[in-house]
Amino acid sequence: MNLTLPNDPAMLLSFLNLRMRDYNETLDDVCALYGADREAVEEKLREIDYEYDETLRQFV
């Protein structure tokens, strides 16, 4: 099974925050599971003015 993250930034934001909240995962955990580059994910969400908060484990 090939797991991929949503390409749309708004959908990606929602998906990541859900995974981190509901499955108690970190951004690194989600990126590893989906084979995604963390820097690329963070850059994509910066485009819509969201930054990862390590303490909250959410994009805010």
C-alpha positions in Angstrom: 0.0 0.0 0.0 1.4 3.4 -1.0 0.5 6.1 1.5 0.6 9.7 0.4 -0.1 13.0 2.0 -2.7 15.4 0.6 -1.3 17.8 -2.0 -3.6 20.7 -1.3 -2.2 22.8 1.5 -5.5 23.3 3.4 -6.2 19.6 3.2 -2.7 18.8 4.3 -3.0 21.1 7.3 -6.3 19.5 8.4 -4.9 16.0 7.9 -1.6 16.6 9.8 -3.3 18.3 12.7 -5.8 15.4 12.9 -3.1 12.7 12.9 -1.1 14.5 15.5 -4.1 15.1 17.7 -6.0 11.8 17.4 -3.0 9.5 17.1 -0.7 11.3 19.5 2.0 11.5 16.8 4.7 14.1 16.1 5.3 15.7 12.8 8.4 13.5 12.4 6.2 10.4 13.1 3.7 11.3 10.4 6.4 12.2 7.8 8.2 8.9 8.4 4.9 7.0 8.1 4.1 8.7 4.8 7.7 8.9 3.5 7.4 12.7 3.3 10.2 15.3 3.7 9.5 17.3 6.8 11.1 20.5 5.4 8.9 20.3 2.3 5.8 19.8 4.4 6.6 22.7 6.6 7.4 24.9 3.5 4.1 24.0 1.9 2.2 25.1 5.1 4.2 28.3 5.4 2.7 29.2 2.0 -0.7 29.5 3.8 0.8 31.1 6.9 1.0 28.1 9.2 4.0 27.1 11.3 4.6 24.0 13.3 4.5 24.4 17.1 6.6 21.7 18.7 5.1 22.2 22.1 1.5 21.9 20.9 2.3 19.4 18.2 0.1 21.3 15.8 0.4 23.7 12.9 -0.9 27.1 14.1 
